[in-house]
């Protein structure tokens, strides 16, 4: 049986992997990728920002994007 925590970890990993490949993610892209509603992706992305795994960029509203954080880049060895 898969737990809620395991599902959340998989979704978080998918979002981070997407950013590693595409350099950024927004809420709409995350919704489409994970097949969940806007509120769930907002909470997921906000938590990843709070954990220091993503950095929020943009001036707010729908133009806001998430990029991988500097610390995460160091940990995964992808520092540009």
URFEN-V193401 format. One record per residue. RES is the residue in one letter. PHI is phi in whole degrees, 0 to 359 (* if undefined). NEAR is the number of other C-alpha atoms within 10 Angstrom. Layout:
RES	PHI	NEAR
RES	PHI	NEAR
This chain:
X	*	4
X	271	6
X	271	8
X	300	9
X	297	9
X	297	11
X	296	11
X	298	12
X	296	13
X	295	13
X	296	17
X	298	19
X	297	13
X	298	15
X	296	25
X	294	23
X	299	13
X	299	18
X	293	17
X	301	17
X	277	8
X	254	10
X	74	13
X	196	19
X	211	21
X	239	20
X	299	22
X	299	15
X	298	15
X	296	22
X	301	16
X	294	12
X	292	13
X	266	15
X	69	11
X	234	12
X	281	13
X	302	14
X	297	10
X	294	15
X	291	23
X	300	16
X	296	12
X	298	19
X	294	24
X	297	17
X	294	14
X	295	21
X	293	17
X	300	12
X	281	11
X	82	14
X	271	20
X	230	26
X	240	20
X	279	20
X	230	13
X	105	10
X	262	9
X	102	9
X	64	7
X	285	10
X	276	10
X	290	13
X	234	21
X	246	23
X	236	20
X	292	23
X	283	18
X	303	15
X	298	14
X	296	17
X	299	15
X	296	11
X	295	10
X	265	9
X	77	9
X	249	10
X	295	11
X	272	6
